[in-house]
Amino acid sequence: MGADYHLAELPRGIQTLAGTRFDVRGLIQVVGVPSPLEPRFHYPKSVNGIRVHRKLERLYFLHAVCGDSPSDGTTVGHYFIHFASGRRETVPIIFGRDARDWWELPDLPVGVTDAVIAWKGANPASRRNGNRGIRLFKRTWENPAPDVEVTKVDFVAEYDFANPFLVALTAE
């Protein structure tokens, strides 16, 4: 990729994006298959144990996908929501429904069906390549058991070459 492929325009700290407050400090990247051609991009297939430890009505995911753009309807990853009761819910990340590529390319669809574009910006690479910019999506998950504490979230890549990344997670 290179030094020009970044989210430097994304404001840091507590930010309201698409009506939700997110604490933006960095990101978590997972990949389906590590690239032997790009050894500096060796990310894990999953990141487990993102601490939540609270009862909540919903979770908001600020995320996107990088790499290939698979067909709409392709599962590129998922979140496992763990409850104190031992229950576990799977929240799939469906390309075209929950997120798309972070690059807004001129010849590909822009929106998603069950999420919203929460932030748009640019970076030197997007300006140089003539695309429409970069973006992040907000996906909302409604908790079916709001009276039970959510203890943690696991974040897992499922698709070989379209890799989700998570910028922030907000509990409400």
C-alpha positions in Angstrom: 0.0 0.0 0.0 2.1 2.9 1.1 2.3 5.9 3.4 -0.4 7.8 1.5 -3.1 5.2 2.4 -4.4 6.5 5.7 -7.3 8.0 7.7 -5.4 11.1 8.8 -8.4 13.4 8.0 -10.6 11.4 10.4 -10.9 13.5 13.6 -9.5 11.9 16.7 -11.0 11.7 20.2 -14.7 11.9 21.0 -16.5 12.6 17.7 -20.2 12.5 16.7 -20.5 10.6 13.4 -23.9 9.9 11.9 -25.6 10.9 15.2 -23.5 8.6 17.4 -20.6 9.5 19.7 -17.5 7.5 19.0 -14.1 7.5 20.7 -11.8 7.5 17.7 -8.2 6.6 18.6 -7.0 4.0 16.1 -8.3 0.9 14.4 -8.3 -2.9 14.6 -7.5 -4.6 11.3 -8.1 -8.3 10.6 -7.4 -10.3 7.5 -8.7 -13.5 6.0 -5.4 -14.5 4.5 -2.1 -12.7 5.2 -0.3 -11.5 2.1 3.2 -13.1 1.5 3.8 -10.1 -0.9 3.2 -7.5 1.8 4.9 -8.8 5.0 4.4 -5.5 6.8 0.6 -6.1 6.7 0.5 -9.3 8.7 -2.6 -8.8 10.7 -4.4 -11.4 12.7 -7.5 -13.3 11.5 -9.3 -12.3 14.7 -9.0 -10.0 17.7 -10.7 -11.5 20.7 -11.8 -10.0 24.0 -12.6 -6.4 23.2 -13.9 -5.4 26.6 -17.4 -4.1 27.1 -18.7 -5.2 30.5 -22.0 -3.4 30.6 -25.7 -3.8 29.9 -26.7 -2.1 26.7 -29.5 -1.6 24.3 -27.3 -1.5 21.2 -23.8 -1.4 19.8 -22.6 0.8 17.0 -19.7 -0.3 14.9 -17.7 2.3 12.9 -16.0 0.2 10.3 -15.2 -0.5 6.6 -13.6 -3.1 4.4 -10.3 -2.9 2.5 -8.9 -5.1 -0.2 -11.1 -6.7 -2.9 -14.7 -5.7 -3.4 -16.6 -9.0 -3.4 -20.2 -9.4 -4.6 -22.9 -7.8 -2.5 -24.1 -10.3 0.1 -20.7 -11.8 0.8 -19.9 -12.3 4.4 -16.4 -10.7 5.0 -16.3 -11.0 8.7 -18.3 -11.0 11.9 -18.5 -9.9 15.5 -19.1 -12.4 18.3 -21.0 -10.7 21.1 -20.4 -12.5 24.5 -22.9 -12.2 27.4 -22.2 -12.8 31.1 -24.9 -15.6 30.9 -22.7 -17.5 28.4 -24.9 -16.6 25.5 -23.1 -15.6 22.3 -24.6 -13.7 19.4 -23.0 -13.6 15.9 -23.2 -10.3 14.0 -22.1 -10.9 10.4 -20.4 -8.2 8.4 -22.1 -8.5 5.0 -20.6 -6.6 2.0 -23.1 -4.2 0.6 -25.4 -4.4 3.6 -23.2 -3.5 6.6 -20.1 -1.9 4.9 -18.3 -1.6 1.6 -14.7 -0.8 0.7 -13.3 2.3 2.4 -12.4 3.6 -1.1 -15.4 5.2 -2.8 -14.6 4.1 -6.3 -16.3 5.8 -9.3 -17.5 2.6 -10.9 -18.8 0.8 -7.7 -22.0 1.3 -5.6 -21.8 3.9 -2.9 -24.4 3.1 -0.2 -25.3 0.1 1.9 -28.7 -1.3 2.8 -28.5 -1.7 6.7 -25.9 0.8 7.7 -25.1 4.5 6.9 -22.0 6.3 5.7 -20.8 7.9 8.9 -17.7 9.8 7.7 -16.2 10.8 4.3 -12.8 12.2 3.7 -9.7 11.8 1.5 -6.1 11.0 1.6 -3.2 11.6 -0.8 -3.7 8.3 -2.5 -7.4 8.8 -3.1 -6.8 12.3 -4.5 -4.0 11.1 -6.7 -6.0 8.1 -8.0 -9.0 10.2 -8.9 -11.6 8.3 -6.8 -14.4 9.9 -4.8 -12.6 9.6 -1.5 -12.7 7.3 1.5 -15.4 6.6 3.9 -16.5 4.7 7.1 -19.8 3.1 7.8 -21.9 2.9 11.0 -23.6 -0.4 11.6 -26.1 -0.7 14.5 -26.8 -3.9 16.3 -29.9 -4.1 18.5 -29.3 -6.2 21.6 -31.9 -9.0 22.0 -31.0 -9.3 25.7 -30.5 -5.8 27.1 -30.9 -6.9 30.7 -27.8 -9.2 30.5 -24.3 -7.7 30.6 -22.3 -7.9 27.4 -18.8 -8.9 28.5 -16.8 -8.7 25.3 -16.7 -8.7 21.5 -14.6 -10.8 19.2 -13.8 -9.4 15.7 -13.1 -12.0 13.0 -12.2 -11.9 9.3 -13.9 -14.5 7.1 -13.2 -13.6 3.5 -9.8 -14.2 1.9 -9.1 -10.8 0.3 -11.7 -8.3 1.6 -10.7 -7.5 5.1 -12.9 -5.6 7.6 -11.4 -3.0 10.0 -13.0 -1.5 13.1 -12.3 2.1 14.0 -14.6 2.4 17.0 -17.3 0.7 19.0 -20.0 2.5 21.0 -22.4 1.0 23.5 -25.7 2.6 24.3 
